[in-house]
Amino acid sequence: MKTRSLAALISIIIAFTSRAAEKFTPHHIAKLRAVTSAVVSPDSGEVAYLLSVPRKPMVDDDGPAFVELHVVNARGESRPFIAGKVTISEIDWTPDGKGISYVAKRDKDEQ
């Protein structure tokens, strides 16, 4: 499965499972999370993906959404790998599949 197709599928699953019983309003749009990238592990047992998480209005400083690193296994169980006020990019699995490489910007890092 191509990376974009996988990312779109994960985004749809997250959006519909978390809001299935509610009407979709502009307030929901402000809280909408999206998968921006996904990479399948070498053994195809897990997928590392980047989750764009909007800042909380009137709580967080203005700026772009935070980008967290999550991992989902073949059973569909997702867990945060690096979460919070962070911006992760350039994810990839190590060749042996035991680690994930990434670029991160945390808290007040300039770059």
N, C-alpha and C positions, 0 to 999 in steps of 0.2 A: 504494500500500500504506500502510495506517495506521501511524503511528509505533510503537504498541505491538506490532503484528503483526511489523513489521520487527525491533524490538528482541528479541522472543521468538525469531524465526528465527535471528538472529545468535547469541544465547545458546545455542541448541540446537546449532548448528554448532560453536561453540567447545568446548562441553562434550563432544560426542561425538567430534570429531576428535582431541582431546588425550588422551582416556582410553579409546579404543575397545578396546584390548587388555587392560585391567586390570579387576578386579572393583571395583565401587564400594563404598567403605568409609566409616566416619565420618571417617577422616583426609582423604578427598577432600572431604567436605562442608566441612571447615574451610578448604579451599583453593579452594572453588568461586567462580568469577568469574561475573558476570552483567551483561548489557547492561541499563542502566536507562533509556536514552533514545536515540533515533536521529532524525536529520534528513537528508533527501535534499537534495543540492545543487540549485540552480536549473536546471542543465542535465541533471539526473538521472544524471550521470556518477560521482558519489561519494556516500558516506553518512558523515556524522560521527556517531559514537556515543560514549556514556559507558560505560566499563567499570568496574564495581565490583570492586576488588581487595582481598581480605581482608588484614588485617595479619598478620604472621608471629608466631605465639605464641612467647613467650620471647625475641623479637628486637626487635619494635617495641613502642612504648608502647601501652597499652590505648586503645581508642577505636573509632569506626566504621571501616568499610572506606575505603580511599582510592578516589577516583573519577578515572580517567584519561580523556583525550580521545584517541580513535583515529579514523582515516579509512580506509575501505575503498573500493576502486575497483570498476568494473564487472567486472573480471576476478577479483574476490574476493581481491585482494591487500590485506591490512590492514597499516597501519603506525601506530605510536604518534605522536601529534601533541604531546601533553603527558603525560608519565608520571612515575611515582615517588611520592614522599610528597606528594601534592597532592589537593585536592578540587575538582573542576570541576562547574559546574552552568550552567543556562540557556544551552545551546548553540543557535546559529542561524547559518546562512550569511549573509554579506553579500549584498545584492541582486545584485551582479555575479558572485557565486559564486567570487570570488578569495580570500576570507578567511572565517574563522569567528570569530564573537563568542562570548564566554563570561565567566562569573564564576569566579574562582579563589581558593582558599585554599591557601597553601603553608606548609610547615614549621610555624613557631610563630605564624603570623598568628592574631590573636584573631577577626577577622571577615573 
